[in-house]
Amino acid sequence: MQKFEKDYAKLVAKILTQGVTKETRNGKTISIFGESLVINDLHNYFPLLQGRKMYPNGIFGELAAMLRKPKHIEDFEKFGCNYWKKWAKPDGSISVDYGNAWFDFEGYDQIAALKESLANNPNDRRMIINSWRPHKLKDLDLPCCHYSYQFYVANGYIDMIWTQRSVDTMVGLPSDIAYAAAWLIAIANEFNLIPGKIKLDLGDCHIYEEHIEGAELYLNRVSTNSVGTAPGYLYGPKTGTDFCTFKPEDIFLSGYNSLPPIKFELKE
């Protein structure tokens, strides 16, 4: 089992044992605040949970859609991501700042600026993409949970700090880890860098009341079972390929061994 999953399991256990109960907009949770996870060895292994089976193609499809400024549920579904229906309007349109604010933050293209720095000034300390626009929140079908991404280049590696305000620990966080990894791999490939470390800075880390039984099952599994070696991967596109053209089939996973799935309800 990868170190990140051991740390993830510790976070789940900490929430269950130390979390405070809260009544929130979409159900009762137990939560803690201000945690971090670090993903290392991204150039060697792909960070998928092995204590329960995950389905990464939908996660990769979500990234592909967001890199193309999604406006409609079809923008997700054509890449195999089928879980955004919960937030779409009856006509299928959807308003999110994921992706859209990356390319147009009040007229400023943050993706273009990041590419310019990575190509010509990789020591830049301003390589940040931000998608939190307070004045737009009332217009969104779902405000961004992860909203800020900072990049750092040194010794041929590219690292990322990922900032997230709201963390659905059992459903969202494992997917977000895979999403962040795929994105950093694609960026690294365009600029002939090695994908390095991802540090996730996490705000409200919560487990929904309906997820507690599954969380306890997960912890029991990882404490009593061996799940084999971590999955490897290959990235298909040639070096220099625009990361905004990422597609789910660009990442080839190998040797993904896991325990059976645990069903968790996706909360709106």
N, C-alpha and C positions, 0 to 999 in steps of 0.2 A: 504494500500500500504506500502511495506517495505521501511525503510529509505534509503536503497541503491538506490531504484528506484527514490525516490525524489531527491537524489543527482545526479543520472544519468540525470534526466530531467533538473536539473539546469545546468549541463555540456552542454547538447544539446542547451539550451537557450543561454548560454554564447558564444558558438561557433557561433550561428546565429547572435548574437548582437555585438560581439566583434572580431570575426574572421577576418583574413586577407585573401584576395583572392590569390590563388597560381595556377600556371600552373604546373601540375605534370606529371609523366610518363604515367599515365593512366586516366587523365582528370583533369578538373578544380575543385578545392576544396576551402572551407573556413576553416581556421584552427587556433588553438591556441596551445600553447606549455607548457608542464610542469604541468600537472594536476594530481590529485589523487582521487581515490575512495576507500572507506573502506566498506567491507562486514562484518557485525557482526551477532551474533546469528545463526551462521551456524549449530550449534548443534540442533537448534529448527526449522529452516525454510530453504527451498531451494531457492536460489536467481534467480528466473525467472521473467523477466518483465511481468507485468500484463496489462500494457497500450496497448499492442498489443500481439497477440497470438504468442507464440514461440513453436518450435518443438525440444525438447531436445534430442530425441533419436539419431538424426544425430550428435549432439554435443558429446554425450557420445560415439558414434561410432568413432568419430575422435580421442578422447582420447585413446580408446582401440587400434586403429591402431598405434598411436604414441608410445604406450607402447610396441609395438612389432616390432619396427624398420622398418617402411614402406619403400618399394622399388618399389611398383607397385600400380596403382589405385585400383586393386582388393583388396589390403590390407585394403583399406578404405571401399570399397563397401560391402565387406562381413560382415561388422559390421553396415551397414545401413547408412554410411556417403557417400553421393552422389554428393558432391559439389567440389571435388578436380580435376575433369576432366579438368577444365580450365588451370591447371598447368602441366598436364601430357604430356609426349611426345606421338607422334603418336602410338608407340607400347605399350602405357600404363605405361611404366616405369616412375618413378618420383624420383627426387633427392632433398631431403629436410634434413635439420639438425634437425628438430623437431624429437624427439625420437632417431634418429640415433646418434647424438652427445651426448645425455644423456648417452648412453651405451658405446660409443667409442669416446672420445675426445682425439685424438692423442694417442690412446692406453690406455687411462685411463677410467675406468668404473665409472662414477659419480653416477649412481643409486646404485651400490654395495657399494660405499663409504657412501652414504646417509643412506642406510640400516644399515651399520656397526655402524654409529654414533647414529642413533635412538635406536638401540638395546643396545649399550654398553657405549655411551657417549652422552646422549641427551643434555648436556650443551655445546656441541661443538659449537663454533661460525663460523665454516667453513662448515656448512651444506648448500651448494650452488650447484645448477645445472646450468651450463652455456652452451648455445648452439650457441653463436655468435663466428664464426671462420672466421675472415676477409679474410684469404687467400683462403677460400673455396667459397666465395660468387659468384665468376664468374662461378662456376660449378653447382650452385643450380638453380632449376626451380623456386623457391620462397625463398628468404632469410627469416629467422625467423622474425616475427613481435614481438611476446613476446619471450624473449630470456634468462631471468635469473630468478631463483626462489630460495629464501632463506627461510629456515625453522627455527623455534624457538619453544622450548618446555618449558613450565612452568606450574606448578600446575595441571598437568594432561591434559593440552590443547596443541595442536600444531597449530601454526600460520604460515602464508606464506606472504612474500613480492614478488610480481609479477611485473616484469619490462618489459615494452613494448615500442618499439621505434616508431611504426607506428600504429595508432588507427583509423580504420574505425568505426566511432562512432555509426552509425545507424545499420550496419550489423554485423560487427565483434565483437564489444565490448560486447553487450549483450550475445553473444555466448561464448566469452572468459571468462566472469564472471561465467557462468554455468560450463564451462570446468574446470576452476580453482577450483571451489567448489567440483565437482565430484572427482577430483584428490586428493584434501586434505582429503576428506571423506574417500577415499580408503586407503590412507597412514595412516590416524589415525586408521582405523580399523585393519590394520596389526599389529600395535604396541600398541594396547589397549590404545589409547589416544582419547581425545575428539576434534573434529574439531572446531577450534576457529575462529580467525580473518584472513581475507585476505585483504591486502593493495595493491592496484594496482597503481603503479607509471607509469604514462603515458606521452610519449613524444609528438609527433606530433598528436594532436587530431583533426581530420578533418571530415567534412561532404561534400560528393561529390555534385556537382551542381545538378545532377539528383535526389538526395535524399532530397533536401531542402523542397519540397512540402510535402513529407511524414513526415519529421521531424516536420514541423509546425502542421500537422494534429495530430501527436502523442502528442505534447505539449498541444494542445487544448483539446484533450481527457482526459489527466491525470489531467488537471486543472478543468474539469467540470464533471467528472464521478467518481463514486465509483466502485472499482473493487473487493471488498471483502477481506477476509483474505489471508495471504500469504500461498503458498503451503507447505505442510509438506512432509517428505520423510522417508523411511526406507531403510537401506542398508542390502542387503541380505546375503552376504558371512559371514561365522562365523569369529569371532575375530582371528587374526593371519594369515588370508589368504593373500598370496602374492599380493600386489597391482598391480603388473605387469600382473596379470591374469584378470584384470578388464574387464567386459563386460557391454554393455548398459543395459541389463536386471537386473543388480545388484542393480540398484537404482529404488525404487518404489515410485513414486510421488503420493501424495494424495491432493485433494482439490485445484487443479490448476484452478482458475477462471481468465479469461482474457477477454479483449475487442477483437474484431475481428482482424485478421491479417492486416498488412500494407505491401504492396509489395515494396521491395527495390531490385534493380539490384545488383547482386554480381559483383564487379569490379575485373578485373584481376590484 
